[in-house]
């Protein structure tokens, strides 16, 4: 298999009470696992079989809808698990904090704008913090699309993302997406977001 399901960097219950263990288990094993398996099926025997996920996604409009959906699902969840963690939350520091203040005015202003992008994404999708050239911008995408894709409205390197598919929160929050978004801030691993920001530079 070309792509493997990454190891979850914490146990299923590590993000309680904000993200419940049962949701984590189903989300990781069934959804992320499913995207990984279906991506491998979609690229098997094709030239994509030897490419990185980033190279596949940058020209995703040239590939099948199965590659787009499952490739996005594979990449997006790899990022999502990494930007969360136990005993996390708070606010960013250092270079990332300075960049957020520069581009959004303050961390609180950034948080408000990002939360709004997540809350207003119609149906299933993602909210993103994107390194676009010298700027940091907030965007959202439908389904499993992301800013690496040539089909994205806002293109760039995603350094932070929030999954707002119902499968990410419905067992605990039902239709209360804003409550899920508010609690997500309590598990953000800002060290990893800062690492991704530095790498994107």
trRosetta pair geometry for C-beta under 8 A, 3 or more apart (Angstrom, degrees):
i j d omega theta_ij theta_ji phi_ij phi_ji
1 4 6.3 112 100 -77 118 71
1 40 4.8 -27 -149 -130 94 151
2 39 8.0 -104 71 122 108 98
2 40 5.7 171 35 -118 86 86
2 43 6.3 -53 29 90 151 130
2 44 8.0 -161 -9 -85 113 62
2 49 5.3 -153 -68 -161 140 63
2 50 7.5 -123 -124 -78 124 30
3 36 5.7 -139 113 -153 107 84
3 39 5.7 -13 47 97 143 128
3 40 5.8 -145 43 -69 88 93
3 53 6.7 74 -102 -68 132 112
3 74 6.0 17 153 -166 153 151
4 36 7.1 26 -179 -170 16 134
5 32 6.3 109 -137 129 105 100
5 33 5.4 -4 -94 -104 149 68
5 36 4.6 -129 -71 -2 83 174
6 78 5.6 97 0 -120 141 89
6 81 7.1 -173 86 60 123 145
8 11 7.4 101 107 -106 122 21
8 12 7.5 43 117 -70 162 60
8 24 7.7 95 -151 171 153 108
8 28 5.5 -11 -72 -140 130 153
8 81 5.8 -118 -131 -157 71 142
9 81 6.3 140 14 147 95 105
9 82 6.7 81 -3 -105 142 59
9 85 7.0 -44 101 -104 120 97
10 14 3.6 -76 152 37 122 169
10 15 7.2 107 98 -38 139 84
10 85 6.2 141 -33 -139 142 66
10 86 5.6 160 -146 -13 152 105
11 14 5.0 125 57 -37 66 101
11 21 8.0 -7 135 -127 86 105
12 21 4.2 77 129 -155 100 82
12 22 7.8 74 164 -56 128 21
12 24 4.3 163 -153 92 74 122
12 25 4.7 11 -129 -60 144 86
12 28 7.5 -129 -102 21 91 137
13 16 5.0 -16 -174 -14 74 123
13 21 4.0 -14 -83 -85 73 120
13 24 7.5 -156 -59 41 30 144
14 24 8.0 137 36 -134 78 172
14 85 7.5 -46 137 -166 127 48
14 86 4.2 -94 174 -55 98 119
15 18 5.6 -78 160 65 87 95
15 19 4.1 4 111 51 127 102
15 24 6.6 141 37 -73 115 136
15 84 6.2 2 -98 158 137 125
15 85 7.8 -155 -86 172 95 9
15 86 6.4 -126 -78 -80 52 70
15 187 4.9 32 -142 -126 106 150
16 19 7.2 -96 -74 70 40 48
16 20 6.2 53 -102 -117 86 47
16 21 6.2 -18 -59 -40 115 87
17 20 7.3 6 -159 -83 52 73
18 183 4.1 178 -147 164 97 111
18 184 7.1 153 165 -79 125 30
18 186 5.2 -171 -82 73 152 118
18 187 5.3 -163 78 -33 147 120
19 23 6.0 -112 -179 80 81 126
19 24 5.9 95 134 -61 107 100
19 84 7.6 9 12 -178 149 153
19 169 7.7 -83 -120 -103 86 73
19 172 7.3 -158 -139 12 40 157
19 183 7.5 160 -47 122 68 118
19 184 7.8 56 -54 -100 110 66
19 187 6.5 -49 1 -5 112 167
20 23 4.9 89 66 11 84 104
20 24 7.0 -151 98 -7 42 90
20 171 6.3 -109 60 99 132 116
20 172 4.7 160 -6 -69 121 125
21 24 5.6 -57 -148 37 33 113
21 25 6.2 32 156 -21 68 105
22 25 5.8 -52 -146 34 31 111
22 26 6.4 23 158 -11 65 108
22 171 5.8 -121 95 145 113 163
23 26 6.1 -61 -145 43 29 104
23 27 5.7 29 159 -22 67 116
23 167 7.9 155 -154 163 89 58
23 168 7.2 69 175 -178 120 31
23 169 6.9 40 -152 -105 153 25
23 170 7.9 155 -113 48 117 55
23 171 4.8 -161 -72 41 98 125
23 172 6.0 -64 -31 -13 141 107
24 27 5.8 -59 -139 40 24 112
24 28 6.0 14 166 -11 63 114
25 28 6.3 -63 -144 41 21 102
25 29 5.9 -6 172 5 63 117
26 29 6.6 -65 -128 49 21 92
26 30 5.1 -21 -170 23 63 125
26 31 7.0 58 139 -11 69 98
26 167 7.2 -124 119 -176 112 100
26 171 7.7 118 32 -32 142 143
27 30 7.3 -26 -75 52 8 86
27 31 5.1 -32 -155 34 46 127
27 32 6.6 48 145 -14 63 100
27 77 7.9 -179 156 -132 93 123
27 167 6.1 146 -102 138 84 97
27 168 6.1 73 -116 -109 136 55
28 31 7.4 13 -30 51 9 85
28 32 5.2 -26 -148 33 40 128
28 33 7.0 61 142 -27 51 94
28 77 7.7 152 -115 180 59 130
28 81 7.3 71 -104 -88 107 130
29 32 7.4 27 -23 54 9 89
29 33 5.0 0 -178 -12 38 138
30 33 6.0 -19 -84 46 7 110
30 34 5.9 11 164 -24 49 113
31 34 5.7 -54 -144 32 21 112
31 35 6.7 20 157 -15 59 103
31 73 7.3 -126 162 -171 84 123
31 77 7.3 164 113 -87 99 149
31 165 8.0 159 -152 94 151 150
31 167 5.7 139 -74 126 146 148
32 35 5.8 -51 -147 35 33 110
32 36 6.4 35 153 -20 64 106
32 73 7.1 -169 -117 156 50 94
32 74 7.4 104 -160 -115 73 47
32 77 4.2 -162 -108 141 111 164
32 81 8.0 22 -94 -38 162 124
33 36 5.7 -57 -150 35 31 113
33 37 6.3 26 157 -14 66 107
34 37 5.9 -56 -144 39 30 107
34 38 6.0 19 162 -11 66 113
34 73 7.8 -41 89 134 82 149
35 38 6.0 -64 -141 45 26 105
35 39 6.1 33 158 -26 64 106
35 69 7.7 -130 -127 133 94 73
35 70 4.7 170 -158 -149 69 70
35 72 7.9 -97 -156 77 133 55
35 73 3.1 -134 -122 108 147 123
35 74 4.8 -164 130 -57 110 67
35 77 6.8 142 50 8 146 134
35 144 7.2 162 -122 -127 136 160
36 39 5.9 -52 -147 30 25 112
36 40 6.7 23 155 -16 60 105
36 70 7.7 -169 -49 -180 13 101
36 74 5.3 111 -87 -110 63 105
37 40 5.9 -59 -156 35 31 110
37 41 6.6 30 150 -18 65 106
38 41 5.4 -48 -146 36 38 114
38 42 6.2 40 154 -23 67 105
38 66 6.6 -122 160 -171 103 100
38 69 8.0 -33 115 96 133 100
38 70 4.3 -136 98 -110 102 147
39 42 5.7 -58 -148 35 31 111
39 43 6.4 5 162 -1 67 110
39 66 8.0 171 -103 148 43 83
39 67 7.0 81 -137 -130 73 54
39 70 3.9 -166 -67 131 75 113
39 71 5.3 119 -124 -74 118 57
39 73 7.5 -156 -49 63 114 95
39 74 5.0 -22 -26 -34 157 141
40 43 6.5 -69 -142 46 27 94
40 44 6.2 50 157 -55 64 97
41 44 5.8 -35 -147 -3 29 120
41 66 7.7 -75 91 161 94 137
42 64 6.1 -145 -165 68 113 126
42 66 4.0 -171 -108 120 131 114
42 67 4.8 -174 138 -71 136 69
42 70 5.9 153 1 51 142 138
42 71 7.7 -102 77 -40 141 92
43 46 5.2 -107 -164 51 56 111
43 48 4.0 -103 -141 94 112 114
43 49 5.1 160 142 -76 100 62
43 56 7.4 -54 -94 -119 140 142
43 67 6.4 91 -65 -108 89 106
44 49 6.4 71 -122 -93 28 118
45 49 6.8 106 2 -46 14 140
46 49 5.8 141 64 -25 58 92
47 50 7.0 -60 -175 33 52 96
47 51 7.2 51 136 -28 73 113
48 51 5.2 -64 -153 28 51 119
48 56 5.4 69 -152 -110 109 111
48 63 6.8 63 -73 -115 147 134
48 67 6.8 -74 -158 -128 174 137
51 55 4.5 -117 -178 84 110 122
51 56 5.2 134 104 -56 125 85
52 55 4.7 92 57 8 84 101
52 56 7.0 -145 94 -6 45 86
53 56 5.5 -53 -149 35 36 115
53 57 6.2 30 156 -18 68 108
53 71 6.2 170 -152 -163 89 92
53 74 6.3 -131 -128 102 140 119
53 75 5.1 169 150 -78 134 106
54 57 6.0 -59 -147 38 28 107
54 58 6.5 32 157 -29 64 105
54 75 7.6 122 -75 -119 57 137
54 148 6.1 -110 -142 -160 71 145
55 58 6.0 -47 -143 24 31 112
55 59 7.6 -5 168 14 59 100
56 59 7.4 -95 -171 52 27 80
56 60 6.8 57 143 -86 67 81
56 63 7.0 14 -173 -32 86 161
56 67 6.7 -124 175 178 117 115
56 71 5.4 -129 118 -143 128 146
57 60 5.1 -9 -151 -51 44 117
57 71 5.7 -174 -78 139 86 124
57 72 6.9 113 -119 -81 116 68
57 75 6.3 -18 -55 -17 148 162
57 146 7.0 -15 -171 61 144 105
57 148 4.4 47 115 110 130 118
57 149 5.2 -83 175 -81 90 72
58 148 5.9 -76 -75 165 68 86
58 149 7.1 -152 -106 -117 25 30
58 150 6.1 70 172 -42 47 93
59 62 4.8 -13 154 20 99 120
59 63 7.2 100 110 -19 79 99
59 150 6.0 29 -112 -10 33 136
60 63 5.5 -64 -155 37 50 110
60 67 6.6 -165 -146 115 85 101
60 68 4.9 107 171 -104 118 84
60 71 6.6 -162 -116 76 119 141
60 72 7.6 50 -132 -53 161 98
60 149 4.7 -40 27 -137 133 100
60 150 6.2 179 35 28 75 87
60 151 6.3 -78 77 0 106 109
61 68 8.0 57 -82 -89 35 125
61 149 7.6 115 -37 177 80 94
61 150 5.2 -84 -3 81 112 114
61 151 5.2 139 -70 -59 101 100
63 67 3.9 -61 141 72 129 147
63 68 6.3 162 85 -46 100 79
63 71 7.7 47 94 -4 151 148
64 67 4.8 103 58 4 76 98
64 68 7.1 -137 102 -2 45 87
65 68 5.3 -51 -147 38 39 116
65 69 6.0 32 158 -15 71 107
66 69 6.2 -55 -139 41 27 104
66 70 5.8 1 171 5 64 118
67 70 6.6 -65 -129 52 20 93
67 71 5.1 20 172 -18 63 123
68 71 6.2 -50 -121 41 13 107
68 72 6.1 12 165 -15 54 114
68 144 7.6 142 140 79 66 99
68 145 7.4 -8 174 -89 100 76
68 149 7.4 68 -142 -130 91 139
68 151 7.6 17 -139 17 129 147
69 72 6.1 -64 -153 38 20 109
69 73 6.3 17 154 -17 61 111
69 143 6.5 -67 -120 160 86 127
69 144 5.3 96 -157 41 52 125
70 73 5.4 -49 -140 38 35 114
70 74 6.2 40 157 -22 65 102
70 144 7.5 69 -69 85 15 161
71 74 5.8 -51 -147 34 30 112
71 75 6.4 20 158 -10 64 108
71 144 7.9 145 72 123 50 124
72 75 6.1 -61 -144 43 29 104
72 76 5.7 26 163 -20 68 115
72 143 7.2 69 95 118 151 90
72 144 3.3 137 103 131 116 94
72 145 5.6 -54 -129 -85 154 22
72 146 5.6 166 -143 -5 95 97
72 149 7.0 -17 -90 -53 110 134
73 76 6.0 -53 -131 38 24 110
73 77 6.3 16 170 -11 60 112
73 144 4.2 -52 -58 -133 71 152
74 77 6.7 -70 -153 38 19 101
74 78 6.7 23 154 -22 60 109
75 78 5.7 -57 -154 31 32 115
75 79 6.7 25 155 -13 66 106
75 146 6.4 -115 98 22 122 154
75 148 7.1 -74 146 33 160 144
76 79 5.9 -61 -159 39 31 108
76 80 6.1 33 149 -26 68 110
76 126 6.1 -123 -149 -75 134 154
76 144 5.8 -142 5 -158 143 83
76 146 5.6 -173 -81 -63 98 131
76 161 6.3 -105 -155 119 84 158
76 163 7.0 113 148 -86 116 100
77 80 5.1 -48 -136 34 39 117
77 81 6.3 39 166 -19 69 98
77 163 7.4 31 -94 -70 72 141
78 81 6.7 -56 -153 32 23 103
78 82 6.8 13 154 -13 57 115
79 82 5.9 -73 -156 40 31 109
79 83 6.3 12 161 -12 71 112
79 158 6.3 21 -155 109 168 119
79 161 5.4 58 113 29 127 122
79 196 7.9 68 -140 -107 100 155
80 83 6.4 -67 -145 38 26 99
80 84 6.9 6 161 -4 62 111
80 161 5.8 -73 -82 86 78 101
80 162 7.6 108 -124 -117 99 25
80 163 5.4 17 -120 -27 150 113
81 84 6.4 -77 -157 43 30 100
82 189 7.0 -106 151 63 50 140
82 192 5.1 -167 151 -178 88 150
83 160 5.5 142 -146 -129 156 68
83 161 6.9 132 31 39 151 62
83 188 6.3 -21 156 -149 86 72
83 189 5.5 -161 -169 50 33 93
83 192 5.3 -150 -102 95 52 122
83 193 5.5 66 -135 -66 105 88
83 196 7.7 -39 -84 -1 106 145
84 88 6.8 178 -169 53 47 156
84 184 7.7 -81 -102 -160 115 78
84 187 4.6 20 -155 134 97 106
84 188 6.5 -58 -105 -104 58 33
84 189 5.7 115 -179 -10 4 100
85 88 4.3 106 71 -45 84 135
85 187 6.6 168 51 180 33 77
85 189 3.9 69 5 -76 114 117
85 192 7.4 131 -23 -6 126 129
86 187 7.4 -21 -90 -138 30 93
88 186 7.6 113 85 147 75 43
88 187 5.3 64 65 -166 114 39
88 188 5.7 -153 138 75 119 34
88 189 4.8 -71 -129 -81 147 58
88 190 7.2 159 -170 -1 99 74
89 185 6.1 74 -136 137 90 61
89 186 4.2 -13 -94 -155 137 39
89 187 6.0 2 -58 -46 88 20
89 188 5.8 90 -101 38 40 75
90 188 7.9 -129 48 69 57 96
90 190 6.7 -85 79 -4 93 137
91 97 6.8 68 146 -111 97 116
91 107 5.3 22 -146 -173 119 167
91 190 7.1 60 140 -80 22 161
92 96 4.4 -86 170 102 141 115
92 97 4.4 -173 104 -69 90 80
92 100 6.4 114 55 -1 135 143
92 107 7.1 -179 36 -113 88 124
92 190 4.2 -167 -94 -161 71 128
92 193 6.6 -86 -95 84 124 124
92 194 6.1 151 -151 -65 111 104
93 96 7.3 54 68 56 32 94
93 97 5.1 -18 -137 -20 16 136
93 190 7.2 97 9 129 71 137
93 194 7.6 -21 60 -80 64 149
94 97 5.9 109 50 18 37 101
94 98 7.1 -69 138 -5 35 100
94 194 6.4 61 69 -143 121 141
95 98 5.7 -56 -149 36 31 113
95 99 6.3 29 154 -19 66 106
95 194 6.8 115 62 -154 91 101
95 197 7.0 -179 107 110 105 127
95 198 6.8 83 80 -80 145 93
96 99 5.7 -55 -148 36 32 110
96 100 6.3 32 154 -20 66 105
96 190 7.0 179 89 -178 148 95
96 193 6.3 107 -152 114 158 95
96 194 4.2 -112 -21 -106 139 83
96 197 4.9 133 -98 38 100 162
96 198 8.0 -74 -58 -40 96 82
97 100 5.8 -53 -148 35 31 111
97 101 6.4 29 154 -16 64 107
97 107 6.8 -31 -144 -71 84 116
98 101 5.8 -57 -150 38 30 110
98 102 6.2 32 152 -23 65 108
99 102 5.5 -53 -146 35 31 115
99 103 6.2 10 163 -4 66 112
99 136 5.5 105 151 -24 107 138
99 197 6.7 178 46 -172 155 141
100 103 6.4 -68 -142 46 25 96
100 104 5.7 -29 178 30 66 116
100 106 8.0 7 128 153 92 19
100 107 5.7 50 121 -96 134 68
100 110 4.9 -35 -173 -52 107 162
100 136 6.7 -68 -94 90 52 162
101 104 7.0 -77 -120 58 16 76
101 105 6.9 -58 -163 123 54 15
101 106 5.8 19 -123 -107 78 35
101 107 6.8 -33 -73 -42 79 68
102 136 8.0 104 75 25 94 115
103 110 7.7 67 85 -92 90 111
103 135 6.2 121 -120 -162 129 75
103 136 4.4 180 36 56 169 98
103 137 7.5 -114 175 -70 138 47
104 107 7.8 84 85 -96 125 21
104 109 4.8 176 150 99 96 105
104 110 3.9 103 93 -73 166 83
104 113 6.3 -140 -142 23 122 140
104 136 7.5 -63 -29 93 98 115
104 138 8.0 61 -91 -24 124 117
105 109 4.3 18 67 39 108 163
105 110 7.8 -178 50 -40 70 75
106 109 4.6 99 53 5 80 102
106 110 7.0 -140 95 -4 45 86
107 110 5.5 -54 -150 37 35 114
107 111 6.1 37 153 -22 68 106
108 111 5.6 -51 -144 36 31 113
108 112 6.3 34 155 -20 64 105
109 112 5.8 -52 -148 35 31 112
109 113 6.4 25 155 -15 64 108
110 113 5.9 -62 -148 39 29 106
110 114 6.0 24 158 -16 67 111
110 129 8.0 33 -175 -107 114 124
110 138 7.6 164 -156 -56 73 128
111 114 5.9 -55 -140 40 27 108
111 115 6.1 28 159 -19 63 110
111 185 6.6 39 -145 -107 120 139
112 115 5.9 -57 -145 37 25 111
112 116 6.4 27 154 -21 61 107
113 116 5.7 -54 -150 34 30 113
113 117 6.6 33 151 -21 63 103
113 138 5.4 162 129 24 108 163
114 117 5.7 -52 -152 32 34 112
114 118 6.5 30 151 -15 65 106
114 127 5.9 118 -174 150 74 133
114 129 6.6 -24 -108 -65 127 97
114 138 5.3 -136 -91 -127 69 135
114 162 7.6 109 163 2 104 133
115 118 5.7 -57 -150 39 33 110
115 119 6.0 29 154 -19 68 111
115 178 7.6 63 175 -140 108 76
115 181 5.1 119 -143 151 87 131
115 182 7.2 46 -134 -76 134 61
116 119 5.7 -56 -139 40 30 109
116 120 5.9 8 168 -3 67 116
117 120 6.5 -67 -136 47 21 96
117 121 6.6 40 158 -45 59 97
117 127 4.3 123 107 -132 103 114
117 128 7.9 -90 131 33 144 51
117 138 5.2 -156 -30 155 155 114
117 139 6.9 155 -158 158 144 10
117 140 4.6 179 172 -43 97 113
118 121 6.2 -39 -151 3 28 113
118 127 3.7 -75 -74 -18 79 144
118 140 6.9 173 -82 -100 39 125
118 162 5.0 -18 -107 87 134 136
118 164 5.2 162 -168 -62 83 136
118 177 7.6 -162 137 161 91 111
118 181 5.0 149 101 -115 136 129
119 164 7.9 -156 -79 -128 25 149
119 177 6.0 144 -126 114 67 114
119 178 5.4 32 -114 -88 122 82
119 181 6.0 -75 -65 -13 88 163
120 140 7.6 178 79 14 78 163
121 125 4.3 -127 167 70 133 123
121 126 7.2 178 -137 51 171 18
121 127 6.3 -139 -31 -62 134 84
121 140 4.3 -137 -87 170 114 146
121 141 7.9 3 -136 55 130 26
121 142 7.4 176 -173 -91 102 56
121 164 5.4 122 63 69 129 145
122 125 7.7 49 63 5 45 131
122 142 7.8 -20 70 -103 78 101
123 142 6.8 28 79 -140 115 97
124 142 7.0 74 85 -169 66 67
124 143 5.8 55 98 -98 104 42
124 164 7.2 176 -150 98 44 71
124 165 4.4 30 -146 -110 102 78
124 166 6.9 -77 -92 -2 94 78
125 140 5.8 77 129 168 129 98
125 141 5.5 -167 -165 94 109 49
125 142 4.5 -72 -91 -123 122 31
125 143 6.1 -1 -93 1 74 26
125 145 7.4 -18 -137 44 94 90
125 164 5.9 -4 72 62 61 101
125 165 7.2 135 7 -63 21 70
126 140 6.3 -180 92 -153 48 69
126 141 5.3 0 55 52 94 89
126 144 7.7 64 -20 -131 121 36
126 145 7.6 -151 31 72 112 62
126 146 6.6 -8 65 -96 151 80
126 161 5.3 -4 -177 -171 122 111
126 162 6.5 153 -158 75 69 48
126 163 5.9 -32 -103 -102 87 46
126 164 6.5 165 -99 18 30 85
127 138 7.1 -5 -177 -171 96 96
127 139 7.6 172 -155 94 55 38
127 140 4.7 -33 -101 -97 61 95
127 161 6.8 160 82 -153 50 59
127 162 4.7 -1 53 51 98 103
127 164 6.5 60 -12 -19 92 123
128 138 6.9 157 84 -155 56 50
128 139 5.1 -14 60 64 105 80
128 140 6.7 165 12 -93 81 38
128 141 6.8 33 -13 -5 125 101
128 146 6.8 125 -81 -150 144 77
128 147 5.6 180 137 -23 164 119
128 154 7.7 -173 76 84 126 123
128 158 4.8 -77 -152 -123 120 108
128 160 6.9 136 -161 82 51 61
128 161 5.0 -12 -103 -102 72 87
128 162 8.0 -151 -66 22 38 68
129 136 6.3 -3 -177 -173 94 103
129 137 7.7 160 -156 82 51 34
129 138 6.0 -28 -100 -98 61 69
129 158 7.2 103 70 -156 50 66
129 159 5.6 -58 97 64 97 87
129 160 3.9 18 38 54 114 110
129 161 7.5 -137 23 -64 68 50
129 193 7.5 36 67 -156 139 119
130 136 7.1 149 76 -158 46 53
130 137 5.1 -28 64 66 99 82
130 138 7.3 157 16 -98 87 18
130 139 5.7 6 -5 16 134 111
130 147 4.7 145 -115 -89 131 175
130 154 5.9 154 47 132 164 117
130 156 4.1 106 168 74 109 125
130 157 6.6 141 -161 68 70 39
130 158 5.5 -42 -100 -94 76 55
130 159 7.1 150 -114 10 23 81
131 135 7.7 155 -157 84 45 46
131 136 6.2 -30 -98 -100 56 67
131 156 5.4 -167 82 164 46 118
131 157 4.5 -16 57 61 102 99
131 158 8.0 -163 17 -78 75 8
131 159 5.6 66 -22 -27 102 120
131 197 6.5 147 -67 -134 127 64
131 200 3.9 124 42 141 160 143
131 201 7.2 -113 -157 -63 150 57
132 135 5.1 -24 71 70 86 96
132 136 7.5 134 24 -114 78 17
132 137 5.1 -10 16 15 129 120
132 147 7.7 -101 -75 -176 100 138
132 154 6.6 -78 -76 179 146 94
132 155 6.9 110 -121 87 106 51
132 156 3.5 -91 -85 -76 73 145
132 157 7.8 -176 -70 24 46 64
133 156 7.3 -84 -5 -110 57 116
136 197 8.0 -11 -96 -129 120 113
137 154 5.9 -136 109 -166 133 140
137 156 7.0 120 43 16 109 156
139 147 6.3 111 61 -79 138 114
139 152 7.5 79 133 176 152 112
139 153 6.6 -176 -157 77 130 99
139 154 3.7 -149 -79 42 154 142
141 145 3.9 -129 168 90 127 99
141 146 5.8 -152 34 -89 161 30
141 147 7.1 -146 -45 -50 132 61
141 149 7.9 106 -140 37 151 125
141 152 6.0 -51 -101 -124 124 97
141 153 7.6 -176 -98 21 78 92
142 145 5.8 43 63 21 60 121
145 149 5.5 -91 -158 33 84 152
145 151 6.4 -95 -135 88 126 110
145 152 6.0 160 163 -88 113 84
146 149 5.9 114 63 -8 59 102
146 152 6.7 -46 111 -81 28 135
146 158 5.6 -66 -178 -23 112 145
146 161 7.3 -35 -127 -102 112 151
147 152 4.9 160 -121 161 41 168
147 154 5.7 -40 -117 102 108 80
147 155 5.7 147 -175 -138 78 31
147 156 4.9 -26 157 53 132 66
147 157 7.0 -102 101 -29 120 3
147 158 4.9 142 37 -54 113 91
148 152 7.4 101 48 -12 28 142
148 155 7.6 73 -130 -152 12 77
148 157 7.1 45 -83 -112 84 47
148 158 6.8 -77 -32 1 88 99
149 152 4.7 118 69 -28 86 97
149 155 7.6 -122 73 -113 45 90
150 155 7.2 19 -117 -107 37 134
152 155 5.1 136 76 -81 111 68
157 196 7.8 -168 143 168 110 95
157 200 4.2 179 94 -130 146 118
158 161 5.4 19 175 -53 131 114
159 193 5.8 89 146 -160 96 72
159 196 4.0 158 -146 115 84 115
159 197 4.9 66 -160 -71 158 66
159 200 5.6 -86 -72 -16 115 146
160 188 7.8 21 -148 -148 119 117
160 193 4.8 22 -79 -126 110 115
160 196 7.2 162 -49 74 66 141
162 181 6.9 64 168 -123 154 83
162 184 5.8 54 -128 170 122 163
163 168 4.2 166 111 -86 110 154
164 168 6.6 -98 -113 49 14 139
164 169 7.7 -20 -140 5 50 127
164 177 6.3 50 -155 -153 104 123
164 180 7.9 137 -122 98 75 131
164 181 7.5 4 -100 -76 109 102
165 168 5.1 105 65 -10 76 102
166 169 6.8 -93 -157 55 39 77
166 170 4.4 36 171 -51 87 124
167 170 6.5 -35 -96 12 24 112
168 180 7.4 111 112 176 96 145
169 172 6.2 -78 -170 55 62 95
169 173 4.5 -18 160 36 104 124
169 177 6.7 115 81 -113 150 61
169 180 4.0 -2 -140 -115 151 153
170 173 6.7 -79 -112 63 23 74
170 174 6.0 50 -160 -113 66 27
170 175 7.9 28 -127 -62 84 42
172 180 7.5 121 85 -95 107 99
173 176 4.4 -119 179 65 92 92
173 177 6.9 115 129 -79 136 30
173 179 5.4 -179 -139 79 118 110
173 180 4.5 -88 -25 -57 171 103
176 179 4.1 5 144 21 115 120
176 180 6.6 135 105 -18 75 86
177 180 5.5 -56 -151 37 39 115
177 181 6.3 40 153 -21 71 104
178 181 5.5 -53 -147 36 34 114
178 182 6.3 37 155 -21 66 104
179 182 5.7 -51 -147 35 32 113
179 183 6.4 25 155 -12 64 108
180 183 6.0 -64 -149 42 28 105
180 184 6.4 44 150 -37 64 101
181 184 5.5 -43 -151 16 32 120
181 185 7.8 40 154 -24 57 91
182 185 6.5 -48 -174 15 36 110
183 186 5.6 -47 -168 23 54 116
183 187 7.5 28 147 -4 73 103
184 187 6.3 -75 -161 43 41 97
184 188 6.9 62 146 -54 73 91
185 188 5.8 -27 -149 -11 41 119
188 193 7.0 0 174 -24 104 135
189 192 4.3 35 114 16 113 114
189 193 6.8 151 94 -15 64 85
190 193 5.3 -51 -144 39 43 113
190 194 6.0 47 154 -23 71 103
191 194 5.7 -53 -149 36 29 112
191 195 6.5 33 150 -22 62 103
192 195 5.4 -47 -147 32 36 115
192 196 6.5 34 154 -16 65 103
193 196 5.8 -56 -151 38 32 110
193 197 6.3 37 149 -23 65 105
194 197 5.5 -50 -147 34 33 115
194 198 6.4 34 154 -18 65 104
195 198 5.9 -55 -150 37 30 110
195 199 6.3 30 152 -18 64 109
196 199 5.5 -53 -144 39 33 114
196 200 6.2 35 155 -22 65 107
197 200 5.8 -56 -147 35 29 111
197 201 6.8 36 151 -27 61 101
198 201 5.7 -50 -156 23 33 115
